[in-house]
Amino acid sequence: MKLISLLLFMLVLPVRSTPHPLHLSVTNITLEDGKLQITLRTFRDDWETAYFHYHSDVIDLTDLTEENTSWMKTYLNSRFRIRLEKEQDPLVLSLENVSQEEDAMTVEMSCRLPMEPNSLYIYNALLTDIYPDQTNLVIFGYRNKETGIKFDVKKHDAEVMLN
């Protein structure tokens, strides 16, 4: 009888989403006709934790206000960059869209390249300042080839050769 009561009690408890066991982002970057298309997929609550880490305040990213997306842009610009030359200023990435589906968040960005590069330098340290187990996977597509790169707390930079 106690077991049935316990099961019924658990069934009527409010359902809360549980934390996910992985701290992971997956970024697809394609270069086509001189334009970079970037799609970043990650967990919304990881961004909310990052905000709290920096501001000691709670943010609800289910409500994508201008203030919230402004903070996201600033954080993205500091933790995710692409350069044409190693010592050059990073490219200006245009934030086109932020969307959500349940706990997942998708950020879409783009950039028109000023010239045809021989390589790209990618810096991806998203959320590695918050989670020591954060893994950022990048899949780079160019001329019908894909290259996979893993970034983590120890590796933030990589060069992608295009020729």
The 8 nearest C-alpha neighbors of each residue, nearest first, counted from 0:
[[1, 3, 2, 4, 5, 6, 7, 8],
 [0, 2, 4, 3, 5, 6, 7, 8],
 [3, 1, 5, 0, 4, 6, 7, 8],
 [2, 4, 6, 0, 5, 1, 7, 8],
 [5, 3, 1, 7, 2, 6, 8, 0],
 [4, 6, 8, 2, 3, 7, 1, 9],
 [5, 7, 3, 9, 8, 4, 2, 10],
 [8, 6, 10, 4, 9, 5, 3, 11],
 [7, 9, 5, 6, 11, 10, 4, 12],
 [10, 8, 6, 12, 7, 11, 5, 13],
 [11, 9, 7, 8, 12, 6, 13, 5],
 [10, 12, 8, 9, 13, 7, 14, 6],
 [13, 11, 9, 10, 14, 8, 7, 15],
 [14, 12, 11, 15, 10, 9, 16, 8],
 [13, 15, 12, 16, 11, 10, 17, 9],
 [16, 14, 17, 13, 12, 18, 102, 11],
 [15, 17, 18, 14, 102, 19, 101, 13],
 [16, 18, 15, 19, 14, 20, 102, 44],
 [19, 17, 20, 16, 44, 21, 15, 45],
 [18, 20, 21, 17, 22, 42, 16, 44],
 [19, 21, 18, 22, 17, 23, 132, 133],
 [22, 20, 19, 23, 133, 132, 134, 18],
 [23, 21, 133, 134, 132, 20, 130, 24],
 [22, 24, 134, 133, 135, 21, 41, 25],
 [23, 25, 41, 135, 40, 136, 134, 26],
 [26, 24, 136, 40, 39, 137, 135, 41],
 [25, 27, 39, 137, 38, 136, 40, 138],
 [26, 28, 138, 38, 37, 137, 139, 39],
 [29, 27, 37, 139, 36, 140, 138, 26],
 [30, 28, 140, 36, 35, 139, 141, 31],
 [31, 29, 35, 141, 34, 140, 33, 36],
 [30, 32, 34, 33, 29, 35, 141, 142],
 [31, 33, 34, 30, 35, 111, 112, 115],
 [34, 32, 112, 31, 111, 30, 115, 35],
 [35, 33, 111, 31, 32, 30, 110, 112],
 [34, 36, 30, 110, 109, 29, 111, 37],
 [37, 35, 109, 29, 28, 108, 34, 30],
 [36, 38, 28, 108, 27, 107, 109, 35],
 [39, 37, 107, 27, 26, 106, 108, 28],
 [38, 40, 26, 106, 105, 25, 107, 37],
 [41, 39, 105, 25, 24, 104, 26, 106],
 [40, 42, 24, 104, 103, 23, 43, 105],
 [43, 41, 103, 104, 45, 44, 102, 46],
 [42, 44, 104, 46, 45, 103, 102, 41],
 [43, 45, 47, 46, 42, 48, 102, 60],
 [46, 44, 48, 47, 43, 42, 49, 126],
 [47, 45, 49, 44, 48, 43, 50, 42],
 [46, 48, 44, 50, 49, 45, 58, 51],
 [47, 49, 51, 45, 46, 50, 52, 44],
 [50, 48, 46, 52, 47, 51, 129, 45],
 [51, 49, 47, 53, 52, 48, 54, 46],
 [50, 52, 55, 56, 48, 54, 49, 53],
 [53, 51, 49, 50, 55, 54, 48, 129],
 [54, 52, 50, 51, 55, 49, 56, 48],
 [53, 55, 51, 56, 50, 52, 57, 49],
 [56, 54, 51, 52, 53, 57, 50, 48],
 [55, 57, 51, 54, 58, 50, 52, 53],
 [56, 58, 51, 59, 55, 47, 50, 54],
 [59, 57, 47, 60, 56, 50, 51, 67],
 [60, 58, 61, 62, 57, 47, 63, 67],
 [61, 59, 62, 63, 58, 47, 67, 43],
 [60, 62, 59, 63, 99, 43, 58, 64],
 [63, 61, 60, 64, 59, 67, 58, 65],
 [64, 62, 60, 67, 61, 68, 65, 97],
 [63, 65, 67, 66, 62, 68, 60, 69],
 [64, 66, 68, 67, 69, 63, 70, 62],
 [65, 67, 69, 64, 68, 70, 63, 71],
 [68, 66, 64, 70, 69, 65, 63, 71],
 [67, 69, 71, 65, 70, 66, 72, 63],
 [70, 68, 66, 72, 67, 71, 65, 73],
 [69, 71, 73, 67, 68, 72, 74, 66],
 [70, 72, 68, 74, 69, 73, 75, 67],
 [73, 71, 75, 69, 70, 74, 76, 68],
 [72, 74, 70, 76, 71, 75, 69, 77],
 [73, 75, 71, 77, 72, 76, 70, 78],
 [76, 74, 72, 78, 79, 77, 73, 71],
 [77, 75, 73, 74, 79, 78, 72, 80],
 [76, 78, 74, 75, 79, 73, 80, 124],
 [77, 79, 124, 125, 75, 76, 123, 74],
 [80, 78, 123, 75, 122, 76, 77, 124],
 [81, 79, 122, 89, 121, 76, 123, 82],
 [80, 82, 121, 89, 120, 90, 122, 119],
 [83, 81, 89, 120, 84, 90, 119, 87],
 [82, 84, 119, 120, 116, 118, 85, 87],
 [85, 83, 87, 82, 86, 120, 119, 118],
 [84, 86, 87, 120, 82, 83, 119, 88],
 [87, 85, 84, 88, 82, 83, 89, 120],
 [86, 88, 84, 85, 89, 82, 83, 90],
 [89, 87, 82, 90, 86, 84, 83, 85],
 [90, 88, 82, 81, 80, 87, 91, 83],
 [89, 91, 82, 81, 92, 88, 80, 110],
 [92, 90, 89, 93, 110, 81, 80, 76],
 [93, 91, 110, 109, 90, 108, 94, 76],
 [92, 94, 108, 109, 95, 110, 91, 107],
 [95, 93, 108, 96, 107, 92, 109, 72],
 [96, 94, 108, 107, 93, 109, 97, 106],
 [95, 97, 107, 106, 94, 98, 108, 105],
 [98, 96, 106, 105, 107, 99, 104, 95],
 [99, 97, 105, 104, 96, 106, 100, 103],
 [100, 98, 104, 103, 105, 101, 97, 102],
 [99, 101, 103, 102, 104, 98, 105, 43],
 [100, 102, 103, 99, 104, 43, 61, 42],
 [103, 101, 43, 42, 100, 104, 99, 44],
 [104, 102, 42, 100, 99, 101, 43, 41],
 [103, 105, 99, 43, 41, 42, 40, 98],
 [106, 104, 40, 98, 39, 97, 99, 107],
 [105, 107, 97, 39, 38, 96, 40, 98],
 [108, 106, 38, 96, 95, 37, 94, 97],
 [109, 107, 94, 37, 95, 93, 92, 36],
 [110, 108, 36, 93, 35, 92, 37, 94],
 [109, 111, 35, 92, 34, 93, 112, 91],
 [110, 112, 34, 33, 35, 113, 109, 92],
 [113, 111, 33, 114, 34, 110, 115, 35],
 [112, 114, 111, 115, 33, 116, 34, 110],
 [115, 113, 112, 116, 33, 111, 83, 117],
 [114, 116, 33, 117, 112, 113, 118, 83],
 [117, 115, 118, 114, 83, 119, 161, 112],
 [118, 116, 161, 162, 160, 115, 119, 83],
 [119, 117, 160, 161, 159, 116, 83, 158],
 [118, 120, 83, 159, 158, 82, 121, 160],
 [119, 121, 158, 82, 81, 157, 85, 83],
 [122, 120, 81, 157, 156, 80, 158, 119],
 [121, 123, 156, 80, 155, 79, 81, 124],
 [124, 122, 79, 155, 125, 78, 121, 150],
 [123, 125, 78, 155, 127, 79, 126, 122],
 [126, 124, 78, 127, 123, 79, 135, 75],
 [125, 127, 129, 128, 130, 124, 133, 49],
 [128, 126, 130, 152, 129, 133, 124, 125],
 [127, 129, 126, 130, 131, 124, 125, 152],
 [130, 128, 126, 127, 49, 131, 52, 48],
 [129, 131, 127, 133, 132, 128, 126, 22],
 [130, 132, 133, 127, 152, 129, 128, 151],
 [131, 133, 130, 134, 22, 152, 151, 127],
 [134, 132, 22, 130, 127, 131, 23, 151],
 [135, 133, 151, 23, 150, 22, 136, 132],
 [136, 134, 24, 150, 23, 149, 25, 151],
 [135, 137, 149, 25, 148, 24, 26, 150],
 [136, 138, 26, 148, 147, 27, 25, 139],
 [139, 137, 147, 27, 146, 28, 26, 145],
 [138, 140, 28, 146, 145, 29, 27, 137],
 [141, 139, 145, 29, 144, 28, 30, 138],
 [140, 142, 30, 144, 143, 29, 145, 139],
 [143, 141, 144, 140, 31, 30, 145, 161],
 [142, 144, 141, 140, 145, 29, 31, 30],
 [145, 143, 141, 142, 140, 146, 139, 29],
 [144, 146, 140, 139, 138, 141, 147, 143],
 [145, 147, 139, 138, 140, 148, 144, 137],
 [146, 148, 138, 137, 139, 145, 149, 136],
 [149, 147, 137, 136, 138, 150, 146, 157],
 [148, 150, 136, 135, 137, 151, 147, 134],
 [151, 149, 135, 154, 155, 134, 136, 123],
 [152, 150, 134, 154, 153, 133, 135, 155],
 [151, 153, 127, 154, 131, 133, 155, 150],
 [154, 152, 151, 155, 150, 127, 131, 124],
 [155, 153, 151, 150, 152, 156, 149, 157],
 [154, 156, 123, 124, 122, 150, 151, 153],
 [157, 155, 122, 121, 154, 123, 158, 120],
 [158, 156, 121, 120, 159, 122, 155, 148],
 [157, 159, 120, 119, 121, 160, 118, 156],
 [158, 160, 119, 118, 161, 120, 157, 121],
 [159, 161, 118, 162, 117, 158, 119, 120],
 [160, 162, 118, 117, 159, 116, 119, 141],
 [161, 117, 160, 118, 116, 159, 141, 142]]
